[in-house]
């Protein structure tokens, strides 16, 4: 329920436990819990049901994370990274905060779309693995389970991305890897600094095949 959001983090122990509790969490660091910024933060927290929000006004917690008051920080486990949003600039409101979270909430498997694209581009991980597949397929849930299991094995090394081949906006990606729709599902791995890449078409997604494909490319 929104009544429980955001969770109050009174000390460093609370904050550390909260941050390690999920793939993506957002913490608002404020001096005054009743400030206009903090109330905009609560509004944003209410809008994004599937992300945990925490709030801290403890000077010790702010110092521990090296933030100034009125900062919203998104912590993500996939690349052990964080993103800070300074609320002191006057025009940051719940709208902007919601967009900030949506852009940066990279997960073990991040679905690629025009909003998440920005976070993907800015990820500290330079290796991206794409599963290009039809989300409407009856096999999709099973494929995703296997893909997520493989993603666990490469956490912090490779960013796992899901590309839905049904979306018109993703047609560019399919053609970028010189694939046709008839060849899907396929895996495509991409090294951002030098654009080195490799592609594997597959009928079935298995943890072993994904692992094998990634390891070969890493070598």
N, C-alpha and C positions, 0 to 999 in steps of 0.2 A: 504493500500500500504506500501511497505517497506520504502518508503520515510519518513513515519511518525514514523518509529521505530528507536531507542528507543525514548520514550517521555522524554523531559528534565524536571527534577524536581528541581525547583530553590530554594524551601524553604520547611520547615517542613509541612506546610499546603498542598502544592502540593503533597508531598510524601505520607502523610496520606490518602488523597483523592484517590490517585492512587492505593495504597495498598488495600484499602477497595472496589475498583471498580470491582474486579473479584475474582473468586474462587482461582485462582493461578496467581501470578504475579512475575516477576523477576526484581530486581533492581541491576544495576551495580554502585558501589560507586568508583569513581576515582578522583585522584587529577588533572590529566591532561586529558581532553577529547580527546586529539589527541595522547595519548600514544599507543604503540603497543597493550597493553592489552585491551584498550578501542576499538580499531579497531577489535580485535578478538571478542569482546563482540557484536559489531554491526553485524558482520558476523553471529554469532549464532542467534541473534535476527531475522535476515532475513530468517533463516532456519526453525524457529518454528512459523508458521503463527498464530496458534490459542492461543498463550500465549502472554500477554501484557508485553513488556519490557520497563523499565524506566532507566534513567541514571541521576546520580547526582554528582556534583563536589562541592556542598556546604558544607563547614566545619560544619555548624550547623546541617545539615541533617545527616552527618556521625556520629557526636557526639550523636545525638538523637537516632540513631539506634545502637550505640555502636560498630561501625565497623571501621577498618583501611582502608586506601585507597587501591584500587585494590582488592576489595572484591565483589563477585557476590552473592546476597542473594535471595533465593526463599521464598516467603511468601505464605502460604496456609491457607485457611479459615477452611478446614474440621476439623483439629485438632488444629487450632490456633497456628501453629508451624512455624518455619522457618529453613532453611538450608543454611549454609554459605560455599562458595567455595573461598579459598584464591588464588588469581591470581599471587601472588608474587613468587610462586614456578614456575620456568622457563618453565615447560613443559605444562602449562595449555593453551590450544588453543580452537578455536571455536568448534572443534570436542569433546573435553572433556567437554566443557560447555554444548553442546547440550545433551550429555549423562547424565550429572548432572541434567539437567532440566527434561529429560524424566524419570529418575529414581525417582525423588522426587515430580513430579506433581500430588500428590494425590488430587482427587476431591470429590465432594459429593458422586458420584458413580465412583469408579476407576475400569477400566477393568483390570483383572489380566492377566499378561503375563510375560515372563522371564525378561523383563526390569523393569516393575512396581513392580515386586515381591520384589525387594530390598527396595524400598520406603515403601511398605506395611509392611515388616518385621520391619522397623525402625520407624514406626509410633508410636507416643506417646499414641495412643488409643489402649487399650489392648483387647477390644471387637471387633471382626470382624464378620460381617454378610455377607454371600455369597449367591448370587442368582445364582444357577447353572442351566443354561438354554441354549437352542439352538438359537443362534443369527439368524439363517436362517429362523426360524419360522415366518409365517405371523403375529403371535400374538406378536412378539418381541417388536415393537415400543410401543404398548399399555402397555405391561408389564413394559417396562423401564420407562414410564411416571409415573406409579403408584409407582414403586420402588424408583424413584428419589423423589417423593412427600413424601414418608415415610422417606427417608434419611434426608430431611429437619428437621423432627421432632426429630431426634436423633443426630443432628450436635454437634460435640464435645464430644459425648458419645460413639458412635459406628461407626466404619469405614465400609461403605457399599461397597461391592465388587461385580463385575459382572464376572462370570466364564463361558466362552463359551464352552459348552460341545462338540463342533465340533473339538476343537483343540486337537491334539494328546498329546501335552505337558500338557494338563489339565486332562488327564485320571487318573493321580495319585490322584488328588484332589477328583474326583468322588469316587474312590475306598477307599480313606482315610476315607470318611464319610459313607463307606459301602453302597453306592448307586449303582443302576444299571441304565443304560441309559433309560430303560423303566419306571423308577420312576420319571423322570424329567418332568417339572421343580421342583426344590426343594430349600428350604431355609436351610442353615446350619449356626449355630452361634457357635463361637469359642472364648474361653477366653484364650489368649496366655500364661499367667503365669502358669496355672495349666492344660491346655489342656482340660478343661471341655467343653462339646459340646452338642448340641441338633440339631435334624434334623426334618424338616417338609416337606413332599411332598405335592404339591398343583397343582390343575389343573389351577387355575387362581390366578394371583398376584393381591391382593387388598391392599390398604393402611391399612385398618383395620386388615387384617390378619397378615401383616408384623408387624404392631404396637403391636398387641396382642402377637405374638410370641416373640418379643423383650422384652416386659414388663414382660412376664412370666419368661423369662430367667433372667432378671435383678433382679426379686424378689427372 
